[in-house]
Amino acid sequence: MMNDSGFWPRFSAAIEDWGNRLPAPAVLFMALWLLVVVVSSLVSWVGWQVTHPVTAEPVVARALFSEAGVVWMLSSAVSNFTGFAPVGPVIVVMLGLGLAERSGLLGSWLQQMMRHLPGVGLTLGVVLVGILSSLAFDAGYVVVIPLSAVLFQLAGRSPLAGIAASFAAVSGGYSANLMVGPVDTILSGISSESARLIDPAASVSVVANYYFMAASTLFMTVVISWVLHRWVEPGLRKASADESVVLSLTPPQRRAAQQSAWLALLLTAGALFLGVYEHGWLAGDGAFLQSPLMRHISVMIGLIFGICGAFYGYRAGHYRSTQALVADLEETLRTLAPYLVLMFFAAQFVNAFAWSNLGLLVAIQGAALLQLLALPQVMTLGLLIVLVAMINLVLGSASAKWTLLAPVLVPMLMLAGIAPEITQVAYRIGDSSTNIITPLMPYFPLVLALLQKYRSDAGVGTLLAMMMPFSLVMLFSWSVFLGGWVALGIPLGPMG
């Protein structure tokens, strides 16, 4: 156990106390939305503008308290909510997961898994799966994080620790992976276009950062697991010691769990066949990662869990009628009510912030500041990582930020002798490390709502205090890891 009088416990408690003094999350996002209305109007009237690094056209703040702003807010209020990324996939997946959980299937499966993933092995397994889940787009948020909470709870550990470890892995470590994923394709394309401003023949390969990111996957797995065991979980054990769950399976339940596992494997194999086979319905015309199967993987996961949950419930005797099954689906949606209320106000704030151009103005100004400084390579990369980490607190999209920053940073650092591949990987470190401590990250409210499921008095401050150690250690250790990698002259990838 950690010393409660030490610096970090007191600092963490101060963060939690400060954060939880804020209003309820829904009210907080409403207040932030009002703040954006006021600030956007003020800076618009002042006339703050910058030059867009790509189009060379002026970027100005758009006032929300204006005729155009009011019309936009009224006309987009519904679409902001219904089109908000975390809303639809979460409802679909949670319906399937809810059925699997309430029927008893998840408890049965996870109890069996616990025999093979005890102690540190459970942490390492959860973290590694969380990092690798970026290949499945948003499935990590809506599947891995809730399941990790249940896994830790079944192991007699705090479910909050499972949420913390998986959130740090899914979001904080999202840029790392053992396979080339969508983020590699998107960022390398933007980097190539930016590098051609200096060298028309320049090209940044999709695998330009592969060696480093593959190594980072293992490195971050160890780092996140160490932070959890060293700093975060000791503070959670005392408060959550009575939250463990012990299951005792009857023979019919055990047989139903085994049959459901075979059904899940059959359904998964069928889905993969349809996505991999050249003429499969879910294969599409391009690469596997861009296939309909992978683009809609959340729906497939929800469907498979739902089918298996219904099958288990029927075989185990939990569902003796269709009314019982529908009742569980309805109960699942009822539990999502607080999350949906939170999502409505979060969607209005995030979209208003984007429409006002405030995030765009901050990002461009930050890049311009970096351009004015002439520093050694190591210091430049360190400053770049810190700058991106700070900008990430107000502008969440990785591709949107890189679209804005790359045309300035890549040519500038090329002239300073820093290859585009190095600039890109430094950007990825800064972009990933602070995802878990900004409420502007679209899935932050989802994680907060899940946290409140296990601790009703949890607030924004609770989540920030829990994730702050991960963010700070990841930012520092990952930066040092890159510095050592570059200093040793190891290629970042096959084309590095």
C-alpha positions in Angstrom: 0.0 0.0 0.0 1.1 3.5 -0.7 1.8 6.1 2.1 -1.3 8.2 2.4 0.9 11.2 3.5 3.1 11.0 0.4 3.1 13.7 -2.3 1.2 11.8 -4.9 -1.7 10.6 -2.7 -2.2 14.2 -1.5 -1.8 15.6 -5.1 -4.3 13.0 -6.4 -6.8 13.8 -3.6 -6.5 17.5 -4.4 -7.2 16.9 -8.1 -10.2 14.7 -7.2 -11.5 17.2 -4.7 -11.1 20.1 -7.1 -12.7 18.2 -10.0 -15.6 17.0 -8.0 -16.4 20.5 -6.8 -17.5 21.1 -10.4 -21.2 20.7 -11.3 -22.7 17.4 -12.4 -21.1 16.4 -15.7 -24.2 17.2 -17.8 -24.4 20.7 -16.1 -20.6 21.1 -16.6 -20.9 20.5 -20.4 -23.9 22.9 -20.5 -21.7 25.5 -18.7 -18.8 24.9 -21.1 -21.2 25.3 -24.1 -22.3 28.7 -22.7 -18.6 29.6 -22.2 -17.9 28.8 -25.9 -20.8 31.0 -26.8 -19.4 33.9 -24.9 -15.7 33.5 -25.8 -16.4 32.9 -29.5 -18.5 36.1 -29.6 -15.8 38.1 -27.8 -12.9 37.0 -29.9 -15.0 37.4 -33.0 -15.8 41.0 -32.1 -12.1 41.6 -31.2 -11.2 40.3 -34.7 -8.7 37.6 -33.8 -7.6 35.8 -36.9 -4.7 33.6 -38.2 -3.7 32.3 -41.6 -4.5 28.7 -42.4 -1.2 26.9 -43.1 -2.8 24.8 -45.9 -5.1 27.2 -47.8 -3.3 30.5 -46.8 -6.7 31.9 -46.1 -7.6 33.8 -42.9 -9.2 31.8 -40.1 -11.5 33.8 -37.9 -13.6 33.0 -34.8 -17.3 32.6 -35.6 -19.5 34.1 -33.0 -22.2 31.8 -31.7 -24.1 34.8 -30.3 -25.0 36.1 -33.7 -27.7 35.5 -36.3 -25.7 32.8 -38.1 -24.6 31.2 -34.8 -28.1 31.1 -33.3 -29.6 29.6 -36.6 -26.8 27.0 -36.6 -27.4 26.0 -32.9 -31.1 25.6 -33.5 -30.8 23.7 -36.8 -28.0 21.4 -35.6 -29.1 20.6 -32.0 -30.7 17.3 -33.1 -28.1 16.2 -35.6 -25.3 17.1 -33.1 -26.7 14.5 -30.7 -27.8 11.8 -33.1 -24.6 12.1 -35.1 -22.3 12.2 -32.1 -19.8 9.4 -32.5 -20.1 7.8 -29.1 -23.9 7.7 -29.1 -25.1 5.2 -31.8 -22.3 2.5 -31.5 -22.6 2.5 -27.7 -26.3 1.9 -27.7 -26.0 -0.9 -30.2 -23.1 -2.6 -28.5 -24.5 -2.1 -25.0 -27.8 -3.8 -26.1 -25.8 -6.9 -27.0 -23.5 -6.7 -24.0 -26.4 -6.0 -21.7 -28.2 -9.2 -22.9 -25.0 -11.2 -22.4 -24.4 -9.7 -18.9 -28.0 -10.0 -17.6 -28.5 -13.6 -19.0 -25.4 -14.6 -16.9 -23.2 -15.4 -20.0 -20.5 -12.9 -19.3 -20.1 -13.9 -15.7 -19.8 -17.5 -16.7 -17.2 -16.8 -19.4 -15.2 -14.4 -17.3 -15.1 -16.7 -14.4 -13.5 -19.4 -16.6 -11.0 -16.8 -18.0 -9.9 -15.8 -14.5 -8.3 -19.2 -14.1 -5.8 -18.3 -16.8 -5.2 -14.6 -16.1 -4.5 -14.2 -12.4 -2.9 -11.1 -10.8 -0.4 -9.3 -13.0 -1.3 -11.5 -15.9 -4.8 -10.1 -15.9 -3.5 -6.5 -16.0 -1.0 -7.2 -18.8 -3.7 -9.0 -20.8 -6.3 -6.3 -20.4 -3.8 -3.5 -21.3 -2.4 -5.3 -24.4 -5.9 -6.1 -25.7 -6.8 -2.4 -25.1 -3.9 -1.1 -27.1 -4.5 -3.5 -29.9 -8.2 -2.6 -30.0 -7.5 0.5 -32.1 -7.6 -1.7 -35.1 -11.3 -2.1 -34.5 -12.0 1.7 -34.3 -14.3 2.5 -31.4 -14.8 -1.1 -30.2 -12.1 -0.6 -27.5 -14.2 2.0 -25.8 -17.6 0.3 -26.0 -16.4 -3.3 -25.4 -12.9 -3.5 -23.8 -13.4 -1.0 -21.1 -16.8 -2.3 -19.8 -15.5 -5.9 -20.0 -12.3 -5.0 -18.1 -14.3 -3.6 -15.2 -16.2 -6.9 -15.0 -13.0 -8.9 -15.3 -11.3 -7.1 -12.4 -14.5 -7.3 -10.3 -14.7 -11.1 -10.8 -11.0 -11.3 -9.7 -11.8 -9.6 -6.4 -10.1 -6.4 -7.6 -11.7 -2.9 -7.9 -13.6 -2.6 -11.2 -12.3 1.0 -11.2 -8.8 -0.4 -11.7 -10.0 -2.3 -14.7 -11.6 0.9 -16.1 -8.4 2.9 -15.5 -6.1 0.3 -17.1 -8.2 -0.3 -20.1 -9.0 3.4 -20.7 -5.3 4.2 -20.5 -4.5 1.5 -23.0 -7.4 2.1 -25.4 -7.1 5.9 -25.5 -3.7 6.7 -24.2 -1.9 4.0 -26.2 -4.2 4.1 -29.2 -1.4 5.2 -31.6 0.7 2.1 -30.9 0.0 -1.3 -32.3 1.5 -4.6 -33.5 -0.2 -4.2 -36.9 -0.5 -1.3 -39.4 -3.8 0.3 -38.8 -6.1 3.2 -39.9 -4.1 5.8 -38.0 -0.9 4.9 -40.0 -2.7 5.3 -43.3 -4.2 8.6 -42.4 -1.2 10.3 -40.8 1.3 9.1 -43.4 -0.8 10.5 -46.2 -0.9 13.9 -44.6 2.8 13.8 -43.8 3.6 13.0 -47.4 1.7 15.9 -48.7 3.3 18.2 -46.2 6.8 16.9 -47.0 6.3 17.6 -50.7 6.2 21.3 -49.9 10.0 21.0 -49.5 10.8 17.9 -51.6 8.3 17.2 -54.4 9.4 13.6 -54.5 9.1 13.0 -50.8 6.9 10.2 -49.5 6.2 8.9 -46.0 5.4 5.2 -46.1 2.4 3.7 -44.2 4.9 1.6 -42.3 7.3 4.4 -41.7 6.8 4.2 -37.9 6.0 0.5 -37.7 9.2 -0.7 -35.8 8.8 2.0 -33.2 5.1 1.6 -32.7 5.3 -2.2 -32.5 8.0 -1.8 -29.8 5.9 0.9 -28.2 3.0 -1.6 -27.9 5.0 -3.8 -25.6 6.7 -0.9 -23.8 3.4 0.9 -23.1 1.8 -2.4 -21.9 4.5 -2.6 -19.2 4.3 1.1 -18.4 0.5 1.2 -18.0 0.5 -2.0 -16.0 3.3 -0.6 -13.7 1.5 2.7 -13.1 -1.7 0.8 -12.2 0.0 -1.5 -9.7 2.4 1.2 -8.3 0.2 4.3 -8.1 -3.5 3.9 -9.1 -4.8 0.6 -7.8 -3.4 0.9 -4.2 -5.7 3.9 -3.7 -8.7 2.0 -4.9 -8.4 -1.3 -3.1 -9.6 -0.1 0.3 -12.7 1.6 -1.1 -13.6 -1.3 -3.4 -12.6 -4.4 -1.4 -16.3 -5.4 -1.0 -17.1 -5.2 -4.7 -15.8 -8.6 -5.8 -18.2 -11.1 -7.2 -18.0 -14.8 -6.8 -20.0 -17.0 -9.2 -21.0 -20.6 -8.7 -22.1 -22.3 -11.9 -24.7 -25.1 -12.0 -24.1 -28.0 -14.5 -26.8 -26.6 -16.9 -25.1 -23.1 -16.7 -21.7 -24.7 -17.3 -22.9 -26.6 -20.4 -24.7 -23.5 -21.7 -21.5 -21.4 -21.3 -19.5 -24.0 -23.2 -22.1 -24.2 -26.0 -22.3 -20.4 -26.2 -18.6 -20.2 -26.5 -18.7 -22.6 -29.5 -21.5 -20.5 -31.0 -19.5 -17.3 -30.5 -16.5 -18.9 -32.3 -18.8 -20.1 -35.1 -20.3 -16.6 -35.5 -16.9 -14.9 -35.4 -15.4 -17.3 -37.9 -18.4 -16.7 -40.2 -18.1 -12.9 -39.9 -14.3 -13.1 -40.7 -15.0 -15.3 -43.7 -17.4 -12.8 -45.1 -14.9 -10.1 -44.5 -11.8 -11.8 -45.8 -13.1 -13.9 -48.7 -12.7 -11.9 -51.9 -16.4 -12.1 -52.8 -17.7 -12.0 -49.2 -20.6 -9.8 -48.4 -18.5 -7.9 -45.9 -15.2 -7.8 -47.8 -15.6 -4.6 -49.8 -13.3 -3.5 -52.6 -10.2 -2.4 -50.6 -8.0 -3.5 -47.8 -9.3 -5.6 -44.9 -9.0 -2.8 -42.4 -11.3 -0.7 -44.6 -13.8 -3.4 -45.3 -17.5 -3.1 -44.2 -16.7 -5.7 -41.5 -14.1 -3.6 -39.9 -15.8 -0.3 -40.4 -18.9 -1.7 -38.6 -17.2 -4.0 -36.2 -19.0 -2.5 -33.2 -22.4 -3.6 -34.7 -21.0 -7.1 -35.3 -19.7 -7.3 -31.7 -23.0 -6.2 -30.3 -24.9 -8.7 -32.5 -22.6 -11.7 -31.6 -22.8 -10.9 -27.9 -26.6 -10.5 -28.1 -27.1 -13.8 -30.0 -24.9 -15.7 -27.6 -26.5 -14.0 -24.5 -30.0 -15.0 -25.7 -28.8 -18.5 -26.5 -27.2 -18.9 -23.1 -30.2 -17.5 -21.3 -32.5 -20.0 -23.1 -30.2 -23.0 -22.5 -29.5 -22.1 -18.8 -33.2 -21.5 -18.1 -32.9 -17.8 -17.5 -35.2 -16.9 -20.4 -38.3 -19.0 -20.2 -40.2 -16.6 -22.4 -39.5 -13.8 -24.9 -40.9 -11.3 -22.4 -38.0 -12.0 -20.0 -35.5 -11.4 -22.9 -37.2 -8.1 -23.9 -37.3 -7.0 -20.3 -33.5 -7.4 -20.0 -33.1 -5.3 -23.2 -35.3 -2.6 -21.8 -33.5 -2.6 -18.5 -30.2 -2.2 -20.4 -31.5 0.9 -22.1 -32.8 2.3 -18.8 -29.3 2.0 -17.3 -28.1 4.1 -20.3 -30.4 7.0 -19.5 -27.8 9.1 -17.5 -25.3 8.5 -20.2 -27.6 9.7 -23.0 -28.5 12.9 -21.0 -24.7 13.5 -20.6 -24.1 12.8 -24.3 -26.7 15.4 -25.4 -25.0 18.3 -23.7 -21.5 17.0 -24.5 -22.4 16.8 -28.2 -23.7 20.4 -28.2 -20.5 21.6 -26.6 -18.0 19.7 -28.8 -19.8 20.7 -32.0 -20.1 24.3 -30.9 -16.4 24.4 -30.1 -15.6 23.1 -33.6 -18.0 25.4 -35.4 -16.7 28.5 -33.6 -13.1 27.7 -34.9 -11.6 28.3 -31.4 -9.8 24.9 -31.5 -8.5 25.7 -34.9 -7.2 29.1 -33.9 -5.4 27.6 -30.8 -3.8 24.8 -32.9 -2.4 27.2 -35.6 -1.1 29.7 -33.0 0.7 26.9 -31.2 2.4 25.6 -34.3 3.5 29.2 -35.2 5.0 29.6 -31.8 7.1 26.4 -32.2 8.2 27.6 -35.6 9.7 30.8 -34.1 12.0 28.8 -31.8 15.3 27.5 -33.1 16.2 24.7 -30.7 18.4 21.5 -30.9 16.8 18.4 -32.4 16.1 16.7 -29.0 14.7 19.8 -27.5 12.6 20.5 -30.6 11.1 17.0 -30.5 10.5 17.3 -26.8 8.8 20.7 -27.2 6.8 19.4 -30.1 5.5 16.5 -28.0 4.5 18.8 -25.2 2.9 21.3 -27.6 0.8 18.6 -29.3 -0.1 17.2 -25.9 -1.4 20.6 -24.8 -3.3 21.2 -28.1 -4.8 17.8 -27.7 -6.6 19.1 -24.6 -8.7 21.4 -26.8 -8.7 19.7 -30.2 -9.2 16.0 -30.0 -9.2 14.6 -33.5 -5.8 13.1 -34.4 -6.3 13.5 -38.1 -7.7 17.0 -37.8 -4.8 18.2 -35.7 -2.2 16.7 -38.0 -3.9 18.2 -41.1 -3.4 21.6 -39.5 0.0 21.1 -37.9 1.8 18.9 -40.5 2.0 21.6 -43.3 3.9 23.8 -40.8 5.8 21.4 -38.7 7.0 18.8 -41.3 8.6 21.4 -43.7 10.0 23.4 -40.9 11.7 20.4 -39.2 12.8 19.0 -42.6 14.8 22.3 -43.1 16.3 21.7 -39.6 17.4 18.2 -40.6 14.6 16.2 -38.9 13.0 13.7 -41.1 9.2 13.7 -41.6 9.0 10.2 -40.1 10.5 11.4 -36.8 8.2 14.4 -36.7 5.2 12.2 -37.3 6.1 9.8 -34.5 6.7 12.6 -32.1 3.3 14.0 -33.0 1.7 10.6 -32.3 3.2 10.4 -28.8 2.0 13.9 -27.8 -1.5 13.2 -29.4 -2.0 9.9 -27.5 -0.7 10.7 -24.0 -3.3 13.3 -23.0 -6.4 11.7 -24.5 -7.3 10.3 -21.1 -7.3 13.6 -19.2 -9.4 15.8 -21.5 -13.2 16.0 -21.2 -13.2 17.0 -24.9 -12.3 13.5 -25.9 -15.6 12.2 -27.3 -15.5 9.0 -25.2 -14.6 10.7 -22.0 -18.2 11.0 -20.9 -18.8 7.3 -21.7 -15.9 6.3 -19.3 -17.2 8.7 -16.7 -20.7 7.2 -16.9 -19.2 3.7 -16.5 -17.2 4.9 -13.5 -20.4 6.1 -11.9 -21.9 2.7 -12.3 -19.4 1.3 -9.8 -19.0 4.5 -7.7 -22.1 6.7 -7.6 -20.3 9.7 -6.1 -17.6 9.8 -8.8 -17.3 12.9 -10.8 -15.0 14.5 -13.4 -12.4 15.0 -10.8 -12.4 11.3 -9.8 -11.7 10.3 -13.3 -9.1 13.0 -13.9 -7.3 12.0 -10.6 -7.4 8.4 -11.6 -6.0 8.9 -15.1 -3.4 11.7 -14.4 -0.6 9.3 -13.3 -1.0 7.3 -16.6 -0.9 10.5 -18.7 2.1 12.0 -17.1 4.2 8.8 -17.0 3.2 7.9 -20.5 4.1 11.3 -21.8 7.5 11.3 -20.1 8.5 7.7 -20.6 7.3 7.5 -24.2 9.3 10.7 -25.0 12.4 9.2 -23.4 11.9 6.0 -25.3 11.8 7.9 -28.6 14.9 9.9 -27.6 16.8 6.7 -26.9 15.5 5.1 -30.1 16.7 8.1 -32.3 20.0 8.4 -30.4 20.8 4.8 -31.1 20.0 5.3 -34.8 17.4 2.5 -34.9 15.1 2.9 -38.0 11.6 3.9 -37.1 10.2 1.5 -39.7 11.1 -0.4 -42.9 11.3 2.9 -44.8 12.9 4.8 -41.8 
